[in-house]
C-alpha cells in the first residue's frame, strides 16, 4: 500500500485521470483506508468541479471574423516600418561602399578648411553682426522661431484632428494607430521647450501659450496606456475641448493671415532680446 | 490541413498555411493571453504579437516538436513580459457582487441553463468569485492550471510547452488547486464536501 506522501504526490494526476490502472488501484486503496487523504481528494475534486463552471467571455463572431484581417494589416505595417529602416541603412551602406577612398581624405580636408573658415569669421565678426541669436534651446532666429512654432502647431493640429475624430465604437482600432500617434506626440512634446524658449519677443506671448497648451496635450497623448486606452483618449478629447485648442489655433491662423507673412528677421544689430540670449 | 502539412507550408512561407495556422490556434492563444492578463484589448495585442513572432522566427522551430506546445510557450512568455511591463497588480473583481453574496449566505450555486434573474445574479456571483480566486494564483501556477484544466493538455505536454520539469508542473498545479480551494472555500459545493468529511 502507498504512503500518504505518495498519495499526495499522485493526487493531481489522479484528479486529472493521468494515473495508470495499477497506480490508480493503489491510490484508491489508500483513500479507502485514509480519511485525511480521502477528504483532501474529495475537496480538491469539488474545487475543480466549481472551476468547470467558469465562463470565458466570448468577444463575438465579428471579432473572430476580423481577426485575420487585423493581423495581416499589422504585419504589413510592421514590415513596412522595418523595410524603411533597413532600406535607409542599406542604401547608405551601398552609397558609402561605392565612394573611393581618396574622396574620404578630400572630404576630411574640406571639412577642416570649413571649420577653420567658420572659426575665423566668428572671431573677426563684431557682436550681433550676423543677426543670429543663441537661445537657451539652440540657435533659432526670431523669425525662425515663429516659423517653427507655426510648423509645430500645424503638425499638432493634424495629430489632434485624427484623435478627436476617432470613434472607438465604429472605427477600426488598428487603423487609428494609437501607437504611432503616441510616438509622434512624444517627439512633439520633446520639441516644444526649444520652440517656446525661442518665442521670447514681444507680441509672441499668445503663440508661446498655444505651444505650451499643445505641449501638455502631446505629453498626455504620449503617456496614454497600452492597448487602445479608449478612456484615456476620451479624457484627452475633453481636455482639447475644454482648453479651446482648435479655437486658439484658428485665432492664431487668422491673426497671422491678417498680419501677412512671417515677421522678417530684424536688420543686423537691431535684435532686441534679453541680454542672456545675446552672443 | 494536418499539423505536418501546416509545418511544411509555413516553412515554405506559404501564406495560406499561415492563415490556416492562425485560424486553428487564434482562440487558444487569445484565451490563454486573456486569462493571463485579464484584458481583452491587451490579449488581442499579445496574440497578434505571438503569431507575428511565430511567423518571423519559424526557421528556429524544430520540425519534430509540437506546434501547439511551441505556441503556448511563446504566448506564456509574451503574457509574462506584458505583466512585467505593466507591473501587474491584481484587480479586485466584482466586489459589489461579492458583498451581496456574503449578505446572502443561503444562496446556492447556479444551475445550468437558468434564465431567471435570481439565477443570473447567482451565476454572476459565482463567476466573480472564480475570477477573484484565480487572481490569487501566481502567473506560473495560473498558466499551468489553465492549460491543464481548460485546454486539456497532459502534464507532460505542459512541461514541454512551458519548459518545466513534470515535477514542477505537478507542484504548480497542486498549489494552484489548493489556493483555489482556499479562495472558493465558502462555495456551497465545496463546503458541502468539506462538511461531509468532518
Interface residues (C-beta under 8 A of the other chain):
Chain A: X8 X9 X11 X12 X13 X15 X16 X18 X35 X38 X39 X42 X43 X44 X45 X46 X47 X48 X49 X50 X51 X52 X53 X54 X55 X56 X57 X59 X63 X64 X67 X68 X70 X71 X74 X75 X78 X173 X226 X227 X228
Chain B: X19 X22 X23 X26 X27 X30 X31 X34 X35 X39 X40 X41 X42 X44 X45 X48 X51 X52 X55 X82 X85 X86 X109 X110 X123 X126 X127 X130 X148 X149 X150 X154 X155 X170 X173 X174 X177 X178 X180 X181 X184 X187 X189 X190 X192 X193 X194 X196 X197
